[in-house]
Amino acid sequence: MKRKLLIVAGIVCFSNFSFSQFIVKDAYFESMGVSNQGKVVGYGEWGGPYTIWTPETQAVDSIFGLAPGNGIGGRANFSADGNYLSGTSMGTIGSEMSRFSIASDSWTTVGNFGFSLDNAASGGYAISGDGNAVAGSSWMDTNNTGGTAVTHATVWNQAEGIMDLGSLFLDKSTRINAISNDGSVAVGWQDFNGPWKAAVWRKNPAGGYFPNQYLLLDASGSAADEYNQMGEGTAVSNDGNWIGGAGDYANDGNPWIWSQTTGVVDLGTLSPGGSGYVAAINEDGTMAVGRIQVGPWDPELPFIWTPAGGIQNLNDYATSVMGIDLGTKQIYSANCMSLNGDYIAGYGVDNETFAYFTYRLSVATASISENEKQLINIYPNPATDILTIENTGESALTFTNVEGKIIYKTTIHGTQNLDVSSFQSGVYFLSLVSINSGSTATQKFVKK
């Protein structure tokens, strides 16, 4: 049964505009997921129960389960409708990957492979957007001798049950960190020689999943070259088209995103020599959040990346782009983002009291609204030679590539045909700013 605790402290909401929200919970809370509806799930202590925080009311609901720590693995995250969560709870032979139902207020274990290590059998790290699949890893004895324990990437779904996705190498471990909306694309890591490298599993229409594949810095280079293999895969967009991950020696430690069209997009860094990873990426690859670690004793730097703005410290983005006065509070992490890209959550420290706090930042209003998006009509899209841009009045037109670099700027009057034949093939972001009203609209454009 769920225990409901109402935090007495009121909402701390910093905003210069009524639509911008930075809501604080005055206590440390390791946020792991944030729903499309704005609820935040996490935990307050290792191995402790998962809890759901509702920022608007400051209510904290314990949903139990087993949070990470003390030999337990897993990560709580929401399905797109907010009705299910991934995670770990106690099973018959130890902690086990599980799914939590909001409606029934209960965890359901979804399986293991009959082997446990230190009372841990499996762990749930991700849930598909439709809520039908839970992914993570399960311990197993590959030689059936009790002497060689590895963990294998694992997916459970309602139709096929629990599936072992295997490993490219005998006695080497794998794990899934994120999975797409329909469960067709799962990303995580493959171990071989110590460093974890990006692994991608794709659904086999005949059942199960195809063997995992590496993501390569140079698609034409060797897949066996560890300096060409990207670091651990940590995020996937809901549609499965974009993958994000951790930097390592293959790309100077920088966080990155990847799509079939663009290949690897290096997001850069907030500090030379630091290493970072992408915690979450939105549907169309136009926003990614994560953290950069500078040194073992230095605080992590939270980042947000967009094609137009590049990589930015989330504190600067909140103040300069969203107009939020953070006061003495400083954001230290960007742990997670909702699937729709509207909310970011993490923790920080008050520089006056030195107390930890948890936050939820609404970034929906920093993005272009759906109505504004409809102001632009471009065709054909994709285009090879001529792109027609429908526009009223006079507007400033900008094309930006996926690395955030402006590759073309001009002013257009009304509807205009633009010759894009000289553009390199790839994905671009087109923006229009009305000279008269200042309203901004954007659209993604693919050049064949």
Backbone torsions as a table, in degrees:
resi	resn	phi	psi	omega
1	MET	NA	139.7	-175.7
2	LYS	-79.1	136.3	174.0
3	ARG	-97.1	130.0	178.7
4	LYS	-106.5	123.0	178.1
5	LEU	-115.8	126.7	178.2
6	LEU	-99.9	116.1	178.9
7	ILE	-69.5	126.8	-175.6
8	VAL	-68.3	-36.7	-178.5
9	ALA	-60.2	141.2	-177.9
10	GLY	-77.4	176.3	179.3
11	ILE	-71.5	133.5	173.2
12	VAL	-106.0	105.5	-174.4
13	CYS	-122.1	117.3	179.8
14	PHE	-101.8	129.3	-178.8
15	SER	-164.9	138.1	169.9
16	ASN	-95.1	-16.1	179.2
17	PHE	-130.4	148.8	-174.9
18	SER	-63.4	-22.5	-176.7
19	PHE	-92.0	-8.2	179.2
20	SER	-95.5	133.2	-176.6
21	GLN	-131.4	130.9	171.4
22	PHE	-132.7	97.7	-173.0
23	ILE	-105.8	134.5	-171.9
24	VAL	-116.9	141.4	169.0
25	LYS	-111.7	119.1	-172.3
26	ASP	-79.2	62.5	175.6
27	ALA	-169.3	153.4	177.8
28	TYR	-72.4	135.2	-177.6
29	PHE	-153.6	110.5	-176.7
30	GLU	-74.6	94.8	-178.4
31	SER	-71.5	137.1	-177.4
32	MET	-119.8	-27.3	-179.7
33	GLY	-153.9	151.7	175.7
34	VAL	-133.4	133.2	-173.9
35	SER	-83.1	165.3	174.6
36	ASN	-62.6	-18.3	179.1
37	GLN	-93.5	-1.4	174.2
38	GLY	95.0	4.0	176.5
39	LYS	-81.9	149.8	-176.1
40	VAL	-119.0	131.8	177.7
41	VAL	-113.0	142.3	179.4
42	GLY	-175.0	-153.6	-179.0
43	TYR	-154.0	159.6	-178.3
44	GLY	-103.6	-17.1	-179.8
45	GLU	-151.7	153.3	-178.3
46	TRP	-58.4	135.6	177.0
47	GLY	70.1	-2.3	-177.0
48	GLY	-78.8	-173.7	-179.4
49	PRO	-74.9	152.2	167.9
50	TYR	-74.2	148.3	176.1
51	THR	-136.1	151.9	177.2
52	ILE	-112.4	124.9	-179.6
53	TRP	-105.5	128.3	174.4
54	THR	-103.7	101.4	-172.1
55	PRO	-57.4	-38.6	-175.4
56	GLU	-61.9	-33.0	-178.1
57	THR	-110.2	-10.2	-175.2
58	GLN	65.3	16.3	176.1
59	ALA	-73.4	140.4	176.2
60	VAL	-124.1	117.7	-178.0
61	ASP	-107.7	122.0	174.6
62	SER	-78.4	128.0	176.3
63	ILE	-112.5	11.5	178.5
64	PHE	58.0	-138.3	-169.5
65	GLY	75.1	-176.0	-176.7
66	LEU	-121.5	108.6	178.6
67	ALA	-73.6	163.4	-178.8
68	PRO	-60.7	153.4	177.7
69	GLY	120.3	158.1	178.7
70	ASN	57.5	39.6	178.4
71	GLY	86.8	-4.0	-178.9
72	ILE	-94.9	135.9	176.8
73	GLY	-113.8	162.1	176.5
74	GLY	140.9	172.0	179.1
75	ARG	-153.5	129.2	177.2
76	ALA	-85.8	132.3	175.0
77	ASN	-152.1	158.4	-173.9
78	PHE	-94.9	148.9	164.7
79	SER	-73.1	169.5	-174.2
80	ALA	-61.6	-36.2	-179.5
81	ASP	-86.9	-1.5	178.2
82	GLY	77.6	7.8	-174.7
83	ASN	-89.3	-18.5	-178.6
84	TYR	-132.8	155.9	174.6
85	LEU	-135.7	149.8	169.4
86	SER	-84.9	166.8	176.7
87	GLY	159.2	-160.0	-176.2
88	THR	-136.7	139.6	175.2
89	SER	-142.3	175.2	-176.3
90	MET	-77.0	129.0	176.4
91	GLY	-111.7	-159.8	-174.4
92	THR	-76.4	-30.9	-178.4
93	ILE	-120.0	14.8	179.6
94	GLY	143.1	-171.6	178.4
95	SER	-63.9	145.4	-169.2
96	GLU	-145.6	143.5	177.3
97	MET	-58.4	139.1	-168.6
98	SER	-147.2	165.8	173.4
99	ARG	-125.8	132.8	178.7
100	PHE	-101.2	135.0	177.4
101	SER	-107.0	122.9	176.4
102	ILE	-63.7	-40.1	-176.3
103	ALA	-63.3	-43.8	-178.2
104	SER	-93.9	-6.1	179.5
105	ASP	54.9	46.8	-175.8
106	SER	-153.3	154.1	174.3
107	TRP	-93.6	142.7	172.8
108	THR	-123.5	119.5	176.3
109	THR	-70.2	145.6	-174.2
110	VAL	-118.6	0.8	170.4
111	GLY	134.1	167.4	174.6
112	ASN	-158.3	-178.7	-177.6
113	PHE	-109.3	26.6	172.4
114	GLY	77.7	16.7	-178.6
115	PHE	-136.9	137.1	177.9
116	SER	-130.2	150.0	177.3
117	LEU	-127.3	120.9	-176.7
118	ASP	52.9	42.5	176.5
119	ASN	68.1	22.0	175.7
120	ALA	-121.3	124.0	-178.8
121	ALA	-101.3	-43.0	-179.4
122	SER	-160.2	167.7	-179.4
123	GLY	-143.9	137.2	178.0
124	GLY	-94.4	119.2	-176.2
125	TYR	-108.8	-15.6	-175.4
126	ALA	-156.6	156.4	175.6
127	ILE	-132.8	141.5	178.1
128	SER	-67.8	155.6	-178.7
129	GLY	-59.6	-32.8	178.9
130	ASP	-82.0	-3.4	176.2
131	GLY	79.8	2.4	-174.1
132	ASN	-90.7	-9.5	-178.4
133	ALA	-133.4	139.2	173.2
134	VAL	-117.5	136.4	-175.7
135	ALA	-130.1	155.2	178.9
136	GLY	172.9	-124.3	179.8
137	SER	-152.2	156.9	179.0
138	SER	-135.3	138.6	176.3
139	TRP	-73.6	145.7	177.3
140	MET	-155.2	158.4	177.4
141	ASP	-104.5	101.6	-172.0
142	THR	-66.6	-26.2	-178.6
143	ASN	-101.7	0.7	-178.5
144	ASN	54.5	35.0	-179.4
145	THR	-116.9	-7.8	-177.0
146	GLY	80.8	5.6	-176.0
147	GLY	-111.6	-18.0	-177.4
148	THR	-123.3	102.8	-178.6
149	ALA	-105.9	127.5	174.3
150	VAL	-132.1	165.2	174.8
151	THR	-113.2	136.6	-178.4
152	HIS	-115.9	143.0	173.2
153	ALA	-55.5	136.4	-171.4
154	THR	-138.6	137.9	173.5
155	VAL	-129.9	135.9	170.3
156	TRP	-116.8	134.4	168.0
157	ASN	-136.7	165.7	-173.3
158	GLN	-65.2	-30.0	-176.5
159	ALA	-83.5	-36.3	-171.5
160	GLU	-112.5	-7.9	-178.0
161	GLY	75.7	-152.7	-176.4
162	ILE	-88.1	136.2	-175.5
163	MET	-128.4	134.5	174.4
164	ASP	-88.9	116.1	-178.1
165	LEU	-88.9	-3.5	169.5
166	GLY	74.6	-163.8	-178.2
167	SER	-148.6	152.4	177.5
168	LEU	-73.7	-15.7	-175.2
169	PHE	-134.6	138.5	177.8
170	LEU	-62.0	135.8	176.7
171	ASP	64.8	23.5	173.5
172	LYS	-120.9	141.0	-171.1
173	SER	-88.5	159.6	173.7
174	THR	-141.7	162.3	176.1
175	ARG	-157.9	150.0	174.4
176	ILE	-100.3	133.5	177.6
177	ASN	-106.6	-24.8	-175.9
178	ALA	-154.1	154.5	-178.0
179	ILE	-146.3	145.9	-174.5
180	SER	-75.0	177.1	-173.3
181	ASN	-55.8	-46.4	-177.5
182	ASP	-98.3	7.7	179.1
183	GLY	78.1	8.8	-174.4
184	SER	-82.0	-19.1	179.4
185	VAL	-130.1	122.5	177.5
186	ALA	-122.2	139.3	-178.1
187	VAL	-128.4	150.6	179.8
188	GLY	-176.8	-131.6	-177.4
189	TRP	-140.0	155.2	174.7
190	GLN	-123.3	127.3	175.8
191	ASP	-92.6	145.7	172.9
192	PHE	-146.5	-57.0	-172.9
193	ASN	-124.6	26.8	179.5
194	GLY	113.9	-65.3	179.5
195	PRO	-73.2	140.5	177.7
196	TRP	-81.0	131.0	-178.7
197	LYS	-113.7	153.0	-176.8
198	ALA	-59.6	134.4	176.7
199	ALA	-129.2	137.7	179.7
200	VAL	-128.6	124.7	176.1
201	TRP	-110.2	134.7	178.8
202	ARG	-119.9	143.8	-174.8
203	LYS	-66.0	135.8	174.3
204	ASN	-90.3	120.2	-179.6
205	PRO	-56.1	-24.4	179.9
206	ALA	-81.1	-7.0	-178.9
207	GLY	124.3	144.1	-178.7
208	GLY	71.8	-156.0	-177.9
209	TYR	-131.7	150.6	172.4
210	PHE	-69.8	157.1	176.0
211	PRO	-57.1	149.2	-177.6
212	ASN	-67.5	153.9	178.3
213	GLN	-126.1	150.8	174.6
214	TYR	-77.1	157.5	165.5
215	LEU	-101.9	133.8	-171.4
216	LEU	-111.0	139.9	175.2
217	LEU	-62.2	-44.7	175.2
218	ASP	-115.3	108.8	-175.0
219	ALA	-59.8	-25.1	-179.5
220	SER	-91.2	-2.7	-178.8
221	GLY	-87.0	-176.1	-176.1
222	SER	-75.4	133.5	176.4
223	ALA	-77.3	-10.6	179.0
224	ALA	-94.4	-5.4	-178.9
225	ASP	-85.2	114.2	-177.3
226	GLU	-64.8	-22.4	176.8
227	TYR	-82.1	-4.9	175.2
228	ASN	-109.0	-7.9	179.1
229	GLN	-91.1	127.4	179.8
230	MET	-70.3	156.5	179.5
231	GLY	-70.0	178.8	-174.6
232	GLU	-42.8	131.3	173.5
233	GLY	-78.2	126.5	-173.4
234	THR	-120.9	-12.3	-176.1
235	ALA	-153.7	154.3	174.6
236	VAL	-144.9	140.5	176.9
237	SER	-68.1	159.2	-175.1
238	ASN	-61.1	-32.1	179.4
239	ASP	-84.6	-4.2	177.0
240	GLY	81.8	0.7	-176.1
241	ASN	-82.8	-25.3	-176.8
242	TRP	-118.1	137.9	178.9
243	ILE	-126.3	139.1	177.5
244	GLY	-120.5	159.1	-177.6
245	GLY	-161.8	-172.5	-176.2
246	ALA	-97.0	140.7	175.8
247	GLY	-80.4	150.8	172.5
248	ASP	-147.2	-158.1	-175.3
249	TYR	-64.6	-13.7	179.2
250	ALA	-69.2	-29.0	-177.6
251	ASN	-142.1	40.2	175.0
252	ASP	62.5	23.7	174.6
253	GLY	80.0	6.2	-175.9
254	ASN	-81.0	141.4	172.6
255	PRO	-62.3	155.1	-174.3
256	TRP	-147.9	159.5	168.6
257	ILE	-128.6	161.6	-174.9
258	TRP	-147.6	142.9	167.6
259	SER	-140.4	164.0	-179.6
260	GLN	-61.9	-33.6	-177.6
261	THR	-76.3	-43.3	-172.7
262	THR	-93.8	-21.4	-168.4
263	GLY	71.1	-155.8	-177.5
264	VAL	-75.2	130.3	172.3
265	VAL	-112.7	110.5	178.6
266	ASP	-76.3	122.2	-175.6
267	LEU	-82.7	-8.0	-179.8
268	GLY	85.5	-161.0	-176.3
269	THR	-147.7	161.7	173.4
270	LEU	-96.3	-10.9	-178.9
271	SER	-152.8	120.7	178.8
272	PRO	-56.1	133.7	-179.4
273	GLY	89.3	-9.2	177.8
274	GLY	-78.8	165.7	175.5
275	SER	-127.7	142.3	-174.9
276	GLY	-142.1	173.1	177.8
277	TYR	-147.1	157.8	177.5
278	VAL	-90.8	120.4	178.0
279	ALA	-83.3	-31.8	-178.7
280	ALA	-160.9	154.8	179.7
281	ILE	-139.4	141.1	-176.7
282	ASN	-82.8	-177.8	-168.6
283	GLU	-58.9	-43.3	-173.2
284	ASP	-107.3	14.7	176.5
285	GLY	73.5	19.4	-179.2
286	THR	-99.1	2.7	176.1
287	MET	-154.4	132.1	175.4
288	ALA	-137.4	146.5	177.5
289	VAL	-130.2	158.6	178.8
290	GLY	176.1	-156.2	-176.2
291	ARG	-136.9	152.7	173.7
292	ILE	-126.0	127.1	178.0
293	GLN	-99.5	123.9	-178.0
294	VAL	-87.1	-51.8	180.0
295	GLY	-146.8	167.2	-174.8
296	PRO	-61.8	-25.7	-178.4
297	TRP	-112.2	3.6	179.3
298	ASP	-90.8	148.1	176.0
299	PRO	-66.2	147.6	177.7
300	GLU	-71.1	153.8	179.3
301	LEU	-107.8	120.9	179.1
302	PRO	-81.0	136.6	179.4
303	PHE	-127.3	155.9	167.8
304	ILE	-129.3	137.3	-179.1
305	TRP	-123.4	134.0	171.2
306	THR	-134.8	155.0	-179.7
307	PRO	-59.2	-37.9	-177.3
308	ALA	-76.4	-40.9	-175.2
309	GLY	-95.9	-11.6	-175.7
310	GLY	68.5	-157.9	-179.4
311	ILE	-85.4	131.2	-178.1
312	GLN	-135.8	147.9	171.0
313	ASN	-64.7	131.4	-175.9
314	LEU	-61.3	-30.0	176.0
315	ASN	-62.5	-44.7	179.8
316	ASP	-66.4	-39.9	179.9
317	TYR	-62.9	-43.4	-179.1
318	ALA	-62.4	-39.7	-176.7
319	THR	-82.3	-46.6	-172.6
320	SER	-83.7	-36.8	-178.1
321	VAL	-90.3	-43.0	-176.0
322	MET	-94.7	-11.3	177.2
323	GLY	72.1	28.5	-178.3
324	ILE	-96.2	132.0	175.3
325	ASP	-88.5	107.7	-178.3
326	LEU	-79.5	-9.8	-179.1
327	GLY	61.9	-128.4	-179.8
328	THR	-92.0	3.2	-177.0
329	LYS	-89.2	140.0	-179.6
330	GLN	-128.1	126.8	178.1
331	ILE	-75.6	131.7	-179.7
332	TYR	-110.1	-16.8	-178.2
333	SER	-149.7	150.1	168.2
334	ALA	-119.1	89.9	-171.3
335	ASN	-78.2	-32.9	-171.0
336	CYS	-160.2	161.6	176.4
337	MET	-141.7	143.9	178.8
338	SER	-66.0	156.2	-177.1
339	LEU	-59.2	-33.3	-179.7
340	ASN	-83.4	-1.5	177.9
341	GLY	77.1	11.6	-176.3
342	ASP	-85.0	-25.6	-172.7
343	TYR	-132.5	144.0	172.1
344	ILE	-124.3	143.2	179.0
345	ALA	-136.9	153.4	179.0
346	GLY	179.7	-153.9	179.3
347	TYR	-133.3	168.6	178.6
348	GLY	-157.7	-173.6	-179.1
349	VAL	-133.1	136.7	173.6
350	ASP	-80.6	116.9	-175.3
351	ASN	-71.1	-9.4	177.4
352	GLU	-93.7	-43.2	-177.8
353	THR	-99.8	-13.7	-177.3
354	PHE	62.1	23.4	179.1
355	ALA	-95.1	143.6	175.3
356	TYR	-72.7	151.0	171.8
357	PHE	-142.9	159.5	174.0
358	THR	-109.8	145.6	-178.3
359	TYR	-134.2	159.4	165.5
360	ARG	-132.0	123.5	-178.2
361	LEU	-109.3	127.3	176.0
362	SER	-89.4	118.5	179.8
363	VAL	-109.8	6.6	-177.6
364	ALA	-58.3	-39.0	-176.2
365	THR	-78.6	-12.7	174.9
366	ALA	-81.8	-14.0	176.2
367	SER	-92.9	170.4	179.4
368	ILE	-79.9	133.8	-178.4
369	SER	-69.3	162.0	179.3
370	GLU	-61.7	-38.3	178.7
371	ASN	-63.1	-41.4	179.3
372	GLU	-66.0	-38.7	179.0
373	LYS	-59.7	-33.2	-177.0
374	GLN	-74.3	-9.6	178.2
375	LEU	-70.7	-22.0	179.6
376	ILE	-103.0	129.6	170.9
377	ASN	-126.9	116.8	-179.7
378	ILE	-121.6	145.7	179.9
379	TYR	-162.1	152.8	-10.5
380	PRO	-72.7	158.5	179.9
381	ASN	-143.4	104.0	11.6
382	PRO	-70.0	159.3	178.8
383	ALA	-129.8	153.4	179.1
384	THR	-107.3	-46.4	-174.5
385	ASP	-122.1	-58.3	-174.2
386	ILE	-113.7	128.9	176.9
387	LEU	-114.8	124.9	177.4
388	THR	-94.1	128.2	-179.1
389	ILE	-117.0	112.0	178.2
390	GLU	-81.9	130.5	-174.1
391	ASN	-154.8	146.9	175.0
392	THR	-112.3	137.7	179.0
393	GLY	75.5	-154.3	-178.6
394	GLU	-109.7	131.7	-176.5
395	SER	-141.0	149.6	171.7
396	ALA	-85.7	127.6	-176.8
397	LEU	-110.7	131.6	179.2
398	THR	-134.4	135.5	171.7
399	PHE	-110.1	129.9	179.8
400	THR	-124.6	138.2	177.2
401	ASN	-85.4	178.4	-174.0
402	VAL	-70.2	-13.0	177.4
403	GLU	-90.5	3.2	177.8
404	GLY	87.3	6.7	-178.4
405	LYS	-92.1	132.3	176.9
406	ILE	-74.9	123.3	-177.2
407	ILE	-109.9	-10.6	178.6
408	TYR	-162.8	135.9	177.1
409	LYS	-139.8	142.3	176.4
410	THR	-163.2	178.2	173.6
411	THR	-118.5	133.0	-179.5
412	ILE	-120.1	151.1	179.0
413	HIS	-119.1	109.9	-178.7
414	GLY	68.6	-163.1	-179.6
415	THR	-69.1	138.8	-174.3
416	GLN	-144.1	144.6	172.2
417	ASN	-96.4	129.5	-176.6
418	LEU	-118.6	131.7	177.9
419	ASP	-81.6	113.4	-179.0
420	VAL	-111.9	16.2	-175.7
421	SER	-63.1	-25.7	-178.6
422	SER	-84.9	-9.2	178.7
423	PHE	-69.5	141.9	173.1
424	GLN	-70.0	149.5	178.6
425	SER	-61.8	139.0	-179.6
426	GLY	152.8	-168.7	-178.1
427	VAL	-102.1	135.6	178.0
428	TYR	-131.5	163.0	177.3
429	PHE	-122.9	119.6	-177.0
430	LEU	-98.9	132.7	176.8
431	SER	-130.3	143.5	176.7
432	LEU	-122.2	131.5	175.2
433	VAL	-120.0	117.4	-178.8
434	SER	-65.3	129.4	179.1
435	ILE	-66.2	-34.2	-176.1
436	ASN	-81.9	-49.5	-173.1
437	SER	-97.8	-20.1	-176.4
438	GLY	80.1	-0.7	179.6
439	SER	-66.7	145.3	-175.7
440	THR	-119.4	140.9	175.8
441	ALA	-138.6	150.6	-178.9
442	THR	-132.6	161.2	176.5
443	GLN	-156.7	142.0	174.6
444	LYS	-84.2	138.7	-177.0
445	PHE	-131.5	135.4	179.7
446	VAL	-113.0	123.0	176.0
447	LYS	-96.1	121.6	178.5
448	LYS	-70.6	NA	NA
